[in-house]
Amino acid sequence: MRILITGSNGFVAQKFCELWQHNQIEGVLLGVSKTANRNKDLPSSSFRQCDLIDLEALNDLLTAFRPTHILHTAALSSVESCVDNPDMAQRINVDLTTFLGEYATSHNAHLTFLSTDFVFDGIQGPYKEEDLTAPVNAYGESKVRAEESLLTLEGKIAILRTILVYGCISDSKRGNLVLWAKKQLEEGNPIRVVRDQWRMPTWVDDLAQACFLAMKKEAQGLFHISGSELYSIEEVVYQVADYWNLDKSLISSITAKDIGQDQNRPARTGFVLDKARTVLGFTPTPFVVSLQKIDEQLKQHNS
């Protein structure tokens, strides 16, 4: 396997490289990012700095590396950024994805593309892969356009939708809900948490493993990858507090409307995971077990 990873400084890409190195998987990785390499599990010899929306430069890089597999994690994922910069959202989330899909198809390579639960409106969740998309924000809309573009191609392409990714990597600058809540509560800071948005949070280790499974099996089509437990955001934070014995009185409950997210965020998503279990052999880790693993990983990183 010769794997090219876009957005190699990102959360999922860093975890993928960590698992790759830890498991000593045979093959070659090449990480690509617009900014200098911050991936501690990707040596400088396996990294190229490239502005991914410069498709000519990216094509030169692909031609030189000749990947058998592409893991496309790069995205403009902020809902607000996609609203404020629609042209950039189109170029990164749609045009770049289409280009990689076309390249993979014409060169018989496999593409794994990460998408989102935000392709749905949050009214009828949890969702199956075949359920109709109906995004309520510009980020979700751009991911739907990217998915539709890839699904028109005849290549070996797996689209992995995921939800609220959390976990621990060696790059301490990469935050997420679980580590944010833990840090704030440990420091004695009061936090406001939404009670009327429901998700199936996805442990980043599980998602990285799912990416590898999709590549190894050269899977094709849509797959839903997440945890198997549906929680409100508030319930997630309370579980974090419980696990690390933190002060729950610092947590206050708010609604999505209180922070202007009642119209531009799906209220209730969640996934039906049957296809991923059956086709990929994906098995999500229970949330409380993942907290135990994260605790162990944090101790390792801090030792």
PLY file of the C-alpha trace (Angstrom):
ply
format ascii 1.0
element vertex 303
property float x
property float y
property float z
element edge 302
property int vertex1
property int vertex2
end_header
0.00 0.00 0.00
1.18 3.47 -0.94
-1.11 5.85 0.94
-1.35 9.57 0.34
-3.04 11.43 3.21
-4.47 14.89 2.68
-4.72 17.15 5.72
-1.98 15.14 7.44
-1.75 17.68 10.28
-5.42 17.10 11.12
-6.92 15.18 14.00
-7.94 12.00 12.17
-4.82 11.91 9.98
-2.52 12.19 13.00
-4.31 9.31 14.71
-4.20 7.23 11.51
-0.42 7.70 11.29
-0.04 6.90 15.00
-1.91 3.61 14.60
-0.01 2.82 11.41
3.35 3.25 13.16
2.22 1.47 16.33
0.99 -1.58 14.40
4.02 -1.57 12.09
1.87 -1.96 8.99
3.79 -2.58 5.80
3.56 0.14 3.19
4.48 3.75 2.48
2.77 6.89 3.78
2.97 10.37 2.32
1.29 13.17 4.23
0.30 16.41 2.52
-0.74 19.63 4.21
-0.78 23.35 3.49
1.17 24.09 6.67
4.48 22.69 7.93
4.50 19.15 9.29
3.16 18.89 12.87
2.44 15.16 12.71
4.81 13.48 15.17
4.19 10.07 13.62
5.05 11.24 10.11
8.78 11.76 9.49
9.82 14.73 7.39
10.83 12.37 4.59
7.19 11.25 4.39
5.70 14.73 4.21
5.18 17.30 1.46
3.90 20.81 2.05
1.38 21.74 -0.62
-1.63 24.03 -0.93
-4.20 21.40 -1.82
-6.38 23.78 -3.81
-3.45 24.22 -6.20
-4.61 21.25 -8.23
-1.71 21.45 -10.69
0.84 21.17 -7.89
-1.18 18.40 -6.27
-1.34 16.52 -9.56
2.45 16.71 -9.86
2.77 15.32 -6.36
0.35 12.48 -7.09
2.15 11.65 -10.33
5.48 11.43 -8.52
4.19 9.37 -5.56
1.81 7.05 -7.46
-0.51 6.20 -4.54
-2.47 2.97 -4.45
-4.72 4.51 -1.79
-5.74 8.07 -0.90
-7.10 9.07 2.50
-8.81 12.42 2.05
-9.28 14.08 5.45
-8.63 17.72 4.50
-11.71 19.93 4.75
-13.08 23.31 5.69
-15.15 21.91 8.53
-16.28 24.98 10.46
-19.94 25.73 9.81
-19.33 29.45 10.19
-16.25 29.42 7.93
-18.24 27.74 5.17
-20.86 30.50 5.45
-18.27 33.29 5.47
-16.10 31.78 2.72
-18.39 29.94 0.28
-15.80 30.00 -2.51
-13.19 28.38 -0.27
-15.72 25.82 0.95
-16.45 24.93 -2.68
-12.78 24.67 -3.61
-11.68 22.62 -0.58
-14.72 20.52 0.21
-16.07 19.93 -3.30
-13.59 20.70 -6.09
-10.59 19.11 -4.35
-12.64 16.03 -3.47
-13.89 15.70 -7.04
-10.34 16.03 -8.37
-9.09 13.28 -6.06
-12.01 11.05 -7.01
-11.29 11.51 -10.69
-7.58 10.88 -10.15
-8.25 7.71 -8.16
-10.68 6.45 -10.78
-8.37 7.07 -13.72
-5.35 5.54 -11.93
-7.12 2.53 -10.36
-6.36 3.82 -6.86
-8.70 3.60 -3.87
-10.08 6.77 -2.29
-11.40 7.03 1.27
-13.26 10.30 1.84
-14.47 11.58 5.21
-17.92 13.13 5.32
-20.28 14.11 8.12
-23.61 13.61 9.86
-24.31 17.25 8.95
-25.52 16.03 5.54
-28.79 15.30 7.42
-31.36 17.68 8.92
-31.55 15.98 12.31
-35.28 15.32 12.27
-35.38 11.54 11.73
-32.09 10.30 13.19
-30.44 7.87 13.64
-29.82 7.56 9.90
-29.04 4.77 7.45
-26.71 5.29 4.50
-29.60 5.33 2.03
-31.62 7.99 3.87
-32.12 11.22 1.95
-29.71 14.04 2.73
-31.09 17.42 3.78
-28.33 19.65 5.21
-29.24 22.70 7.28
-25.90 24.52 6.92
-23.30 25.40 4.31
-20.79 22.86 5.59
-23.28 20.02 5.21
-24.30 21.32 1.80
-20.70 21.28 0.58
-20.23 17.71 1.81
-23.41 16.61 0.02
-22.09 18.11 -3.23
-18.79 16.29 -2.72
-20.55 12.99 -2.02
-22.77 13.35 -5.08
-19.76 14.07 -7.25
-17.93 10.96 -6.04
-20.97 8.73 -6.39
-21.14 9.52 -10.12
-17.69 8.02 -10.63
-16.99 4.37 -11.38
-13.88 4.13 -9.23
-12.99 2.42 -5.95
-14.33 5.06 -3.57
-15.49 4.75 0.05
-17.33 7.65 1.68
-17.15 7.46 5.47
-19.60 9.73 7.27
-18.79 10.35 10.91
-20.02 12.28 13.96
-18.44 14.52 16.61
-14.96 13.01 16.66
-13.13 13.07 19.99
-10.04 11.54 21.54
-6.37 12.00 22.26
-3.36 12.44 19.97
0.19 13.52 20.74
-0.45 17.02 19.32
-1.89 18.74 22.40
-3.06 21.71 20.31
-5.80 19.62 18.70
-8.88 20.03 20.88
-12.25 18.28 20.94
-15.34 18.13 23.14
-14.06 15.52 25.61
-10.64 17.09 26.20
-12.12 20.60 26.29
-14.66 19.65 28.96
-12.03 17.79 30.98
-9.61 20.72 30.89
-12.19 23.37 31.75
-13.58 21.40 34.68
-10.12 20.52 35.98
-9.27 24.23 35.97
-12.48 25.05 37.82
-14.03 26.96 34.94
-17.83 27.01 34.57
-19.04 25.70 31.22
-22.35 25.96 29.35
-23.41 22.83 27.50
-26.22 22.22 25.03
-28.92 19.80 26.20
-31.04 19.53 23.04
-28.53 18.32 20.44
-28.04 14.54 20.25
-25.07 12.77 18.66
-23.28 9.43 18.56
-19.73 10.63 19.40
-16.94 8.90 17.47
-13.66 7.94 19.14
-10.86 8.99 16.80
-9.10 5.63 17.22
-12.23 3.87 15.94
-12.47 6.22 12.97
-8.82 5.76 12.05
-9.30 1.99 12.23
-12.39 2.27 10.01
-10.34 4.19 7.44
-7.78 1.42 7.39
-10.48 -1.25 7.06
-12.02 0.62 4.12
-8.62 0.83 2.42
-7.64 -2.77 3.09
-10.95 -4.09 1.76
-11.06 -1.46 -1.02
-14.63 -0.85 0.04
-16.99 1.13 -2.16
-19.99 3.33 -1.41
-21.37 5.05 1.67
-20.58 3.92 5.21
-21.69 5.30 8.56
-18.93 5.34 11.18
-19.58 6.51 14.74
-20.04 5.34 18.28
-23.14 3.23 18.92
-24.55 5.26 21.83
-26.78 8.31 21.34
-26.17 11.10 23.85
-27.02 14.75 24.20
-23.95 17.00 24.27
-24.78 17.66 27.92
-24.79 13.93 28.69
-21.37 13.53 27.08
-19.92 16.26 29.31
-21.50 14.80 32.45
-19.92 11.43 31.64
-16.56 13.13 31.27
-17.04 14.75 34.68
-18.07 11.44 36.22
-15.13 9.50 34.82
-12.49 11.97 36.02
-14.36 12.84 39.27
-14.74 16.50 38.34
-17.10 19.11 39.75
-20.43 18.77 37.93
-21.78 21.92 39.58
-19.63 23.87 37.09
-21.82 22.56 34.23
-24.86 24.62 33.26
-27.49 23.56 30.76
-28.41 25.66 27.71
-30.38 25.14 24.52
-29.19 25.29 20.92
-31.32 28.39 20.48
-29.41 30.12 23.28
-26.26 30.04 21.15
-27.89 30.48 17.75
-27.60 26.83 16.70
-31.25 25.83 16.57
-31.54 26.49 12.81
-28.03 25.76 11.49
-27.23 22.52 13.34
-29.17 19.24 13.10
-30.87 18.52 16.43
-30.62 14.73 16.44
-28.36 12.71 14.17
-26.82 9.36 15.01
-26.16 6.47 12.63
-27.34 2.94 12.00
-24.04 1.04 11.85
-25.17 -2.30 10.40
-23.46 -1.84 7.03
-20.13 -0.82 8.55
-20.25 -3.76 10.94
-21.10 -6.26 8.20
-19.01 -5.02 5.26
-16.01 -3.46 7.00
-15.97 -5.43 10.23
-16.20 -2.16 12.16
-16.82 -2.43 15.90
-17.28 0.83 17.83
-15.79 1.17 21.29
-18.25 1.94 24.12
-17.94 5.57 25.23
-16.90 4.86 28.81
-14.26 2.38 27.61
-12.85 5.02 25.26
-12.53 7.42 28.21
-10.43 4.81 30.00
-8.22 4.45 26.91
-7.93 8.24 26.55
-6.84 8.46 30.20
-4.11 5.91 29.50
-3.02 7.75 26.35
-2.85 11.10 28.16
-0.60 9.56 30.82
1.67 8.15 28.11
1.92 11.50 26.32
2.65 13.31 29.59
5.22 10.82 30.86
0 1
1 2
2 3
3 4
4 5
5 6
6 7
7 8
8 9
9 10
10 11
11 12
12 13
13 14
14 15
15 16
16 17
17 18
18 19
19 20
20 21
21 22
22 23
23 24
24 25
25 26
26 27
27 28
28 29
29 30
30 31
31 32
32 33
33 34
34 35
35 36
36 37
37 38
38 39
39 40
40 41
41 42
42 43
43 44
44 45
45 46
46 47
47 48
48 49
49 50
50 51
51 52
52 53
53 54
54 55
55 56
56 57
57 58
58 59
59 60
60 61
61 62
62 63
63 64
64 65
65 66
66 67
67 68
68 69
69 70
70 71
71 72
72 73
73 74
74 75
75 76
76 77
77 78
78 79
79 80
80 81
81 82
82 83
83 84
84 85
85 86
86 87
87 88
88 89
89 90
90 91
91 92
92 93
93 94
94 95
95 96
96 97
97 98
98 99
99 100
100 101
101 102
102 103
103 104
104 105
105 106
106 107
107 108
108 109
109 110
110 111
111 112
112 113
113 114
114 115
115 116
116 117
117 118
118 119
119 120
120 121
121 122
122 123
123 124
124 125
125 126
126 127
127 128
128 129
129 130
130 131
131 132
132 133
133 134
134 135
135 136
136 137
137 138
138 139
139 140
140 141
141 142
142 143
143 144
144 145
145 146
146 147
147 148
148 149
149 150
150 151
151 152
152 153
153 154
154 155
155 156
156 157
157 158
158 159
159 160
160 161
161 162
162 163
163 164
164 165
165 166
166 167
167 168
168 169
169 170
170 171
171 172
172 173
173 174
174 175
175 176
176 177
177 178
178 179
179 180
180 181
181 182
182 183
183 184
184 185
185 186
186 187
187 188
188 189
189 190
190 191
191 192
192 193
193 194
194 195
195 196
196 197
197 198
198 199
199 200
200 201
201 202
202 203
203 204
204 205
205 206
206 207
207 208
208 209
209 210
210 211
211 212
212 213
213 214
214 215
215 216
216 217
217 218
218 219
219 220
220 221
221 222
222 223
223 224
224 225
225 226
226 227
227 228
228 229
229 230
230 231
231 232
232 233
233 234
234 235
235 236
236 237
237 238
238 239
239 240
240 241
241 242
242 243
243 244
244 245
245 246
246 247
247 248
248 249
249 250
250 251
251 252
252 253
253 254
254 255
255 256
256 257
257 258
258 259
259 260
260 261
261 262
262 263
263 264
264 265
265 266
266 267
267 268
268 269
269 270
270 271
271 272
272 273
273 274
274 275
275 276
276 277
277 278
278 279
279 280
280 281
281 282
282 283
283 284
284 285
285 286
286 287
287 288
288 289
289 290
290 291
291 292
292 293
293 294
294 295
295 296
296 297
297 298
298 299
299 300
300 301
301 302
